[in-house]
Amino acid sequence: MEDDDAIFNRAFLDDVDCDKPVGCWSIQQSSDYTTAIIRNNVWKGYTAFHKKETQEHGCIYVGDGMKNGNLCFMI
């Protein structure tokens, strides 16, 4: 857990745009443009959402806990 690659490390509240490697997050919007959907490309299975102009948000991780080591080849 002390390793920087740990899913639950101490810097978990850092800004998404500061995460490395660049491109490790995918951001999409819903078809009605009211909800932002964020997915992590390093830890496959983590998804979060936020509904525009509300406090409605949530996240879920449904994955195998294996880090995607091929991300640099996917970007």
ABEGO torsion letter per residue (X at the ends): XABAABABBAAAABBAAABOBBGABBBBBBAAGABBBBBBAABBGBBBBBBBGBABBBBBBBBAGBBBAAAAAAX
